[in-house]
């Protein structure tokens, strides 16, 4: 690679725990589900919240990642907010959820449900 070429950074990186959880989610998914979709939406006390949904269709502008035979879509509108993030699955006694280590966050609410950039 020449000094002028740049390596495209990963939009999202997934821990083994996250991939195992996605695999389990897809085992129980509605018929016709293509994978999971990660995005962000307006809301929460810090302005934006992470969103994980079933991908029932392939949107032309979404980024598509295939990781260990798991199809993951990233909403085009969320790419700039998520780039470089690490997704994990945290299982605790009282709750479990995907967690995001996002280098783009400038603030996060106390409960960890929303963020701002």
Secondary structure, DSSP 8 states (H G I E B T S, - for coil): --TT------SEEE-HHHHHHHHHHHHT--TT--EEEEEEEE-STTSEEEEEEEE-S--TTSEEEEETTEEEEE-GGGHHHHTTEEEEEEE-SS-EEEEEE-TT-SEE-TTSSEEE-
